[in-house]
């Protein structure tokens, strides 16, 4: 039966990729099935499309994506348009590609104060990154945050520092309970959400100055573009970004902020339910002192928070959001302050905070590199 299944997938693959037979040259410019700029390469050289084909069981959208990604053939065999990370040449004059307050960062009421498990509709911008791994395995090992209908922000180390055999595959949105397909509230089993949605990753862009030193990550930020636009629901919404000068200059210490996620990192996955934690911001001077004993330098593009015994971004995810509820134009909304980057080996150590990528320092970079 397994051989028949493989044959069916192979036959379907031939039908899908035989839709066009034009000759193609290696490295010709093209657009993939989602309209993302790429280059024509042999199928075996394109990890995102190869991972999709190895998985099989295509949805209609995925079939259409494969057909439109076809580049034809040449002496190397079947060619596909493989999406490329890219930087836009022109700057946006205003953050037109980001949703306004009222659409982004919507605040919900009826908080359970002091609880660790979130409400069903809390933080609907949380994303989980799925990887395709050897032997037809899949895994969620990092988080991210939805910023508009096409892009998720995450940490560069979630792309650069994972095993080379892993392929970025999909973004999952609308997750609450990682064990069930139909997610119901931990607090009320009759209160249930829409089924979570998975979106194929079309391309990604790692900050060009990302680097690691002494166990620390710097300029630890990446943009992930989805193959198709996201449809917003009460359980899938974007967070707001600090687009004004006042927001970007606002102090993050000693303000209290929220980190949320499932506790997943590159090496482990923790909670079944979406979790959150209230933690204090630190000044960079305080943070430098805390990390001086391990020769880690804290710079202006980083933000520190936590440092309370037993509490840290272990409750969040690598690449996930550090956020704060703020007022703008008379409306309350959640704003992204940081991306989970790194911390001590034993998280939740007293007087040693977690380190985050400071979003206010990267707003120009974000706006320069998102496209419609």
Long-range contacts (C-beta under 8 A, 24 or more apart in sequence): 5-56, 9-53, 9-56, 9-57, 12-56, 12-58, 13-53, 13-66, 16-63, 16-66, 16-67, 16-70, 17-43, 17-66, 17-67, 17-70, 17-78, 17-80, 19-67, 19-70, 20-70, 20-71, 20-72, 21-72, 21-73, 22-71, 22-72, 23-72, 23-73, 23-74, 24-71, 24-72, 24-73, 24-74, 24-79, 25-74, 26-74, 26-76, 26-79, 28-71, 30-71, 30-81, 31-81, 32-65, 32-68, 32-69, 32-80, 32-81, 32-82, 32-83, 32-202, 33-64, 33-65, 33-66, 33-67, 33-68, 33-69, 33-81, 33-227, 34-65, 34-68, 34-83, 34-200, 34-202, 34-226, 34-227, 34-228, 36-83, 36-84, 36-202, 36-203, 36-225, 36-227, 37-83, 37-84, 37-86, 38-81, 38-82, 38-83, 38-84, 38-203, 39-81, 39-82, 39-84, 40-71, 40-72, 40-79, 40-80, 40-81, 40-82, 41-79, 41-80, 41-82, 42-76, 42-77, 42-78, 42-79, 42-80, 43-77, 43-78, 43-79, 43-80, 45-82, 46-80, 46-82, 47-82, 47-167, 47-168, 48-82, 48-83, 48-167, 48-168, 48-169, 48-200, 48-201, 48-202, 48-203, 49-80, 49-82, 50-167, 51-132, 51-167, 51-169, 52-169, 52-200, 54-132, 54-136, 55-132, 55-136, 61-228, 62-200, 65-200, 65-227, 83-202, 83-203, 83-225, 84-203, 85-203, 85-204, 85-205, 85-206, 86-203, 86-205, 86-369, 87-205, 87-208, 87-368, 87-369, 88-368, 88-369, 88-370, 88-371, 91-364, 91-367, 91-368, 92-367, 92-368, 95-241, 95-243, 95-367, 97-148, 97-367, 97-370, 97-371, 97-372, 98-147, 98-148, 98-238, 98-240, 98-241, 98-243, 98-367, 98-370, 99-148, 99-149, 99-238, 99-240, 101-240, 101-328, 101-329, 101-331, 101-333, 102-331, 102-333, 103-232, 103-237, 103-238, 104-147, 104-237, 104-238, 104-239, 104-240, 104-241, 104-333, 104-334, 105-238, 105-239, 105-240, 105-333, 105-334, 105-335, 106-237, 106-333, 106-334, 107-325, 107-332, 107-333, 107-334, 112-187, 116-275, 116-276, 116-277, 116-315, 117-186, 117-187, 117-271, 117-273, 117-274, 117-275, 118-176, 118-260, 118-273, 118-274, 118-275, 118-276, 119-185, 119-187, 120-176, 120-183, 120-184, 120-185, 120-191, 120-192, 120-193, 120-235, 121-193, 121-234, 121-235, 122-260, 122-274, 122-276, 123-258, 123-260, 123-274, 123-276, 123-321, 123-323, 123-334, 124-174, 124-233, 124-234, 124-235, 124-236, 124-237, 125-237, 125-238, 125-239, 125-321, 125-334, 126-173, 126-175, 126-260, 126-261, 126-274, 126-320, 126-321, 127-152, 127-154, 127-171, 127-172, 127-173, 128-171, 128-172, 128-175, 128-262, 128-264, 128-317, 129-154, 129-158, 129-168, 129-170, 129-171, 129-172, 129-224, 129-319, 130-169, 130-170, 130-171, 130-172, 130-198, 131-162, 131-166, 131-167, 131-168, 131-169, 132-166, 132-167, 132-169, 133-163, 133-165, 133-166, 133-167, 134-165, 138-169, 139-269, 140-172, 140-178, 140-262, 140-264, 140-269, 141-264, 141-265, 141-266, 141-267, 141-269, 141-318, 142-264, 142-265, 142-266, 142-317, 142-318, 142-319, 142-320, 143-261, 143-262, 143-264, 143-316, 143-317, 143-318, 143-319, 143-320, 143-321, 143-340, 144-171, 144-224, 144-319, 144-320, 145-239, 145-320, 145-321, 145-336, 145-339, 146-173, 146-230, 146-236, 146-237, 146-238, 146-239, 147-238, 147-239, 147-241, 147-336, 147-366, 147-370, 148-238, 148-370, 149-229, 149-230, 149-231, 149-232, 149-238, 150-225, 150-226, 150-229, 150-230, 150-370, 150-371, 150-372, 151-223, 151-224, 151-225, 151-226, 151-370, 152-223, 152-224, 152-226, 153-221, 153-222, 153-223, 153-224, 153-321, 153-336, 153-339, 153-359, 153-366, 154-221, 154-222, 154-224, 154-319, 154-339, 155-217, 155-220, 155-221, 155-222, 155-318, 155-319, 155-339, 155-340, 155-341, 155-357, 156-206, 156-207, 156-210, 156-217, 156-219, 156-220, 156-221, 156-222, 157-210, 157-212, 157-217, 157-220, 157-266, 157-318, 157-319, 157-341, 157-342, 158-222, 158-266, 158-318, 158-319, 159-204, 159-206, 159-222, 160-206, 160-210, 161-212, 161-266, 162-266, 168-201, 168-204, 168-224, 169-200, 169-201, 170-198, 170-199, 170-200, 170-201, 171-198, 171-199, 171-201, 171-224, 171-226, 172-196, 172-197, 172-198, 172-199, 173-197, 173-198, 173-199, 173-230, 173-236, 174-233, 174-235, 174-236, 175-262, 175-274, 176-235, 176-273, 176-274, 177-272, 177-273, 177-274, 178-262, 178-269, 178-271, 178-272, 178-273, 179-272, 186-273, 193-234, 193-235, 194-233, 194-234, 194-235, 197-230, 197-231, 197-236, 199-226, 199-227, 199-228, 199-230, 200-226, 200-227, 200-228, 201-225, 201-226, 201-227, 202-226, 202-227, 205-369, 207-362, 207-365, 213-297, 214-294, 214-295, 214-296, 214-297, 215-294, 215-296, 215-342, 216-291, 216-296, 216-297, 216-342, 216-355, 217-341, 217-342, 217-355, 218-299, 218-301, 218-302, 219-301, 219-357, 219-362, 220-339, 220-341, 220-342, 220-357, 221-339, 221-357, 221-362, 221-365, 222-319, 223-366, 223-369, 223-370, 225-371, 239-321, 239-323, 239-334, 239-335, 239-336, 240-328, 240-333, 240-334, 240-335, 240-336, 241-335, 241-336, 241-359, 241-363, 241-366, 242-335, 242-336, 242-337, 242-359, 242-360, 242-363, 243-363, 244-328, 247-326, 247-328, 247-335, 247-360, 248-360, 248-363, 249-360, 251-281, 252-281, 252-303, 252-305, 252-324, 252-337, 252-338, 252-358, 253-280, 253-281, 253-282, 253-283, 253-286, 253-304, 254-280, 254-281, 254-282, 255-280, 255-281, 255-324, 256-280, 256-281, 256-324, 257-281, 257-305, 257-322, 257-323, 257-324, 257-337, 257-338, 258-322, 258-323, 258-324, 258-325, 259-305, 259-306, 259-313, 259-315, 259-316, 259-320, 259-321, 259-322, 259-323, 259-340, 259-354, 260-315, 260-316, 260-320, 260-321, 260-323, 261-315, 261-316, 261-317, 261-320, 261-321, 261-340, 262-317, 263-314, 263-315, 263-316, 263-317, 264-317, 264-318, 265-317, 265-318, 266-318, 270-314, 271-315, 275-315, 275-316, 276-315, 277-311, 277-312, 277-313, 277-315, 277-316, 279-305, 279-306, 279-307, 279-308, 279-311, 279-312, 279-313, 279-353, 279-354, 280-305, 280-306, 280-307, 280-308, 281-305, 282-306, 282-307, 282-353, 287-353, 287-355, 290-351, 290-352, 290-353, 291-352, 291-355, 294-344, 298-355, 300-358, 300-361, 301-357, 301-358, 301-361, 301-362, 302-341, 302-355, 302-356, 302-357, 302-358, 303-337, 303-338, 303-355, 303-356, 303-357, 303-358, 304-353, 304-354, 304-355, 304-356, 305-338, 305-353, 305-354, 305-356, 306-343, 306-348, 306-352, 306-353, 306-354, 307-349, 307-350, 307-351, 307-352, 307-353, 308-348, 308-350, 309-348, 309-349, 309-350, 310-348, 311-348, 312-343, 312-347, 312-348, 312-349, 312-353, 312-354, 313-340, 313-343, 313-347, 313-354, 313-356, 314-347, 314-348, 316-340, 322-356
